[in-house]
Amino acid sequence: MQRTDAIIIGAGQAGLSMSYCLTRQGIDHVVLERGRIAERWRSATWDSLRLLTPNWMSRLPGWSYAGSEPDGFMRRRELVDYLSDYAGSFAAPVLEDTAVHSVRRADGAYRVVTGSGDWQARSVIVATGACQHPRIPPMSRRLPPQIAQVTPSRYQNPHMLPAGGVLVVGASASGVQLADEIHASGRPVTLAVGRHTRLPRRYRGHDIMTWLDLAGILDERADAVPDLERARGQPSLQLVGSAGGRTIDLPGLRARGVRLAGRLERIDGDRVFLAGDLAESTGNAEQKLSRLLAGIDGFIAGHGLTRIAGAPEPRTPAVLDQPALRLDLGRSDIRTVVWATGYRRDYSWLDVPVFDAEGEIVHRGGVTPSPGLYVLGLRFLRRRKSSFIDGVGPDAEELALHISMHLAGASRAAA
Ligand SMILES: Cc1cc2nc3c(=O)[nH]c(=O)nc-3n(C[C@H](O)[C@H](O)[C@H](O)COP(=O)(O)OP(=O)(O)OC[C@H]3O[C@@H](n4cnc5c(N)ncnc54)[C@H](O)[C@@H]3O)c2cc1C
């Protein structure tokens, strides 16, 4: 059994940020990673993926983008290098190919069982990601066997799909990007649209992220949000970083030939039933966008920034169609369904009673009810930006202080 003060599970941006903060505080620790550093970006994203946040927005504790294109968007390979270089910059104690099989409390500490030996530590930080596994609705089991089913984690490029049409389910960041790419490869695409968050790539002459950052919208604290559960469940942003960053939205997709439909409601063999809610969901997204942009306008006016801000760009009106409520897959020649329906977390290895009814870790700002057990990198953990590359750092810094105090208390109790 090997002993240390803190064990971080996962070597993505969250685990590495925490490792940096603990290193700076002189806290002995290891980072256990089942694959390699930045594994998600190596093995669970599609070939053409670029970050949807600009390069300057990749600030981590003690590390930031120093390349020649601060307004560009990293490819997945560049991000793997960026995170690997970060780990190298402070000699992060990462043990790769070390999957954690179980964590349980023992003798006032945690016993961590891995594929290559056991560890004990008084503190454990779960940094295994908010987007661990694709969330596929149970109705997927009702699809006929001849229909291929793919998720964004397994999808690589359009050539891997069987010939024929494609139904993409979900119109958040992954769904709109994949619908666009698959359609551009020459296949007919239908996009089943549920709740979504419309966002233009640029607003008043600048990248939208510049305004969200400057206006402090991404810094909004979890404890200041009236309905935190709702805020945590918001759909991801309809944004794309490819082609130097361009707007991707439903009116644009429709103009390029993607067929839009309402939310997928039910599957009965070859028949797929869709809700008649497209006008409603696009209308809601439009209203939310208008409120957000009005807030940015207020910020610009209130901070005397009108001179550096351009005029608001014209916006294509929302799609208000009444599309078909039923699709016959065979007749429509649809051979593939892409489930871009979000992600779930898997804590089957965490044998500590800290879960709610949905199997999510109960925590307050990353501090769980089990002393010394923390979680980092989840959506809106402490701030709106908590699950972004640019947002995990401040959370890690605050939690590292908590860990340090916990360890100091544990040392005093042991003395
Ligand atoms: C498709 C997609 C695009 C995104 N684009 C952006 C973007 O442009 N900008 C942005 O800021 N954010 C983006 N995000 C959000 C976020 O930055 C990523 O989800 C990011 O990967 C989160 O980092 P993380 O360290 O929290 O988790 P992850 O990167 O998922 O890292 C978790 C690590 O834990 C390891 N692990 C899991 N279980 C175990 C175990 N039992 N034992 C040991 N190791 C384990 C995994 O192998 C993995 O390496 C995107 C997310 C997705 C899904």
The ligand as an SDF file (V2000), in Angstrom:
LIG
                    3D

 53 58  0  0  0  0  0  0  0  0999 V2000
  -17.1750   17.6410  -27.3300 C   0  0  0  0  0  0  0  0  0  0  0  0
  -16.7650   18.6100  -26.2630 C   0  0  0  0  0  0  0  0  0  0  0  0
  -16.1990   19.8220  -26.6100 C   0  0  0  0  0  0  0  0  0  0  0  0
  -15.8230   20.7430  -25.6250 C   0  0  0  0  0  0  0  0  0  0  0  0
  -15.2780   21.9380  -26.0140 N   0  0  0  0  0  0  0  0  0  0  0  0
  -14.8900   22.8190  -25.0720 C   0  0  0  0  0  0  0  0  0  0  0  0
  -14.2790   24.0620  -25.4470 C   0  0  0  0  0  0  0  0  0  0  0  0
  -14.1540   24.3860  -26.6190 O   0  0  0  0  0  0  0  0  0  0  0  0
  -13.8620   24.8860  -24.4660 N   0  0  0  0  0  0  0  0  0  0  0  0
  -14.0130   24.5860  -23.1370 C   0  0  0  0  0  0  0  0  0  0  0  0
  -13.5990   25.3840  -22.2900 O   0  0  0  0  0  0  0  0  0  0  0  0
  -14.6140   23.4310  -22.7550 N   0  0  0  0  0  0  0  0  0  0  0  0
  -15.0480   22.5380  -23.6840 C   0  0  0  0  0  0  0  0  0  0  0  0
  -15.6310   21.3550  -23.2860 N   0  0  0  0  0  0  0  0  0  0  0  0
  -15.9400   21.1420  -21.8570 C   0  0  0  0  0  0  0  0  0  0  0  0
  -14.7470   20.6810  -21.0110 C   0  0  0  0  0  0  0  0  0  0  0  0
  -13.6490   21.5470  -21.1940 O   0  0  0  0  0  0  0  0  0  0  0  0
  -14.3240   19.2560  -21.3260 C   0  0  0  0  0  0  0  0  0  0  0  0
  -15.3930   18.3760  -21.0330 O   0  0  0  0  0  0  0  0  0  0  0  0
  -13.0930   18.8060  -20.5330 C   0  0  0  0  0  0  0  0  0  0  0  0
  -12.6710   17.5530  -21.0170 O   0  0  0  0  0  0  0  0  0  0  0  0
  -13.3230   18.7450  -19.0360 C   0  0  0  0  0  0  0  0  0  0  0  0
  -12.0850   18.5110  -18.3930 O   0  0  0  0  0  0  0  0  0  0  0  0
  -12.0020   17.6490  -17.0650 P   0  0  0  0  0  0  0  0  0  0  0  0
  -10.5890   17.6250  -16.6320 O   0  0  0  0  0  0  0  0  0  0  0  0
  -13.0260   18.1070  -16.0860 O   0  0  0  0  0  0  0  0  0  0  0  0
  -12.4720   16.1810  -17.5200 O   0  0  0  0  0  0  0  0  0  0  0  0
  -11.8400   15.2130  -18.6190 P   0  0  0  0  0  0  0  0  0  0  0  0
  -11.0860   15.9450  -19.6420 O   0  0  0  0  0  0  0  0  0  0  0  0
  -12.9490   14.3240  -19.0690 O   0  0  0  0  0  0  0  0  0  0  0  0
  -10.7700   14.3750  -17.7760 O   0  0  0  0  0  0  0  0  0  0  0  0
  -11.1510   13.3630  -16.8880 C   0  0  0  0  0  0  0  0  0  0  0  0
  -10.0570   12.3050  -16.8890 C   0  0  0  0  0  0  0  0  0  0  0  0
  -10.3770   11.3250  -15.9040 O   0  0  0  0  0  0  0  0  0  0  0  0
   -9.9670   10.0710  -16.3820 C   0  0  0  0  0  0  0  0  0  0  0  0
  -10.7180    9.0570  -15.6380 N   0  0  0  0  0  0  0  0  0  0  0  0
  -12.0600    8.8370  -15.6560 C   0  0  0  0  0  0  0  0  0  0  0  0
  -12.3750    7.7990  -14.8330 N   0  0  0  0  0  0  0  0  0  0  0  0
  -11.2170    7.3810  -14.2840 C   0  0  0  0  0  0  0  0  0  0  0  0
  -10.8840    6.3420  -13.3660 C   0  0  0  0  0  0  0  0  0  0  0  0
  -11.8310    5.5450  -12.8300 N   0  0  0  0  0  0  0  0  0  0  0  0
   -9.5800    6.1760  -13.0190 N   0  0  0  0  0  0  0  0  0  0  0  0
   -8.6280    6.9930  -13.5220 C   0  0  0  0  0  0  0  0  0  0  0  0
   -8.8860    7.9800  -14.4160 N   0  0  0  0  0  0  0  0  0  0  0  0
  -10.1600    8.1630  -14.7830 C   0  0  0  0  0  0  0  0  0  0  0  0
  -10.2920   10.1140  -17.8620 C   0  0  0  0  0  0  0  0  0  0  0  0
   -9.5340    9.1830  -18.6020 O   0  0  0  0  0  0  0  0  0  0  0  0
   -9.9460   11.5660  -18.2140 C   0  0  0  0  0  0  0  0  0  0  0  0
   -8.6310   11.7050  -18.7040 O   0  0  0  0  0  0  0  0  0  0  0  0
  -16.0150   20.4260  -24.2510 C   0  0  0  0  0  0  0  0  0  0  0  0
  -16.5870   19.1960  -23.9060 C   0  0  0  0  0  0  0  0  0  0  0  0
  -16.9570   18.3020  -24.8880 C   0  0  0  0  0  0  0  0  0  0  0  0
  -17.5790   17.0060  -24.4680 C   0  0  0  0  0  0  0  0  0  0  0  0
  1  2  1  0
  2  3  1  0
  2 52  2  0
  3  4  2  0
  4  5  1  0
  4 50  1  0
  5  6  2  0
  6  7  1  0
  6 13  1  0
  7  8  2  0
  7  9  1  0
  9 10  1  0
 10 11  2  0
 10 12  1  0
 12 13  2  0
 13 14  1  0
 14 15  1  0
 14 50  1  0
 15 16  1  0
 16 17  1  0
 16 18  1  0
 18 19  1  0
 18 20  1  0
 20 21  1  0
 20 22  1  0
 22 23  1  0
 23 24  1  0
 24 25  2  0
 24 26  1  0
 24 27  1  0
 27 28  1  0
 28 29  2  0
 28 30  1  0
 28 31  1  0
 31 32  1  0
 32 33  1  0
 33 34  1  0
 33 48  1  0
 34 35  1  0
 35 36  1  0
 35 46  1  0
 36 37  1  0
 36 45  1  0
 37 38  2  0
 38 39  1  0
 39 40  1  0
 39 45  2  0
 40 41  1  0
 40 42  2  0
 42 43  1  0
 43 44  2  0
 44 45  1  0
 46 47  1  0
 46 48  1  0
 48 49  1  0
 50 51  2  0
 51 52  1  0
 52 53  1  0
M  END
$$$$
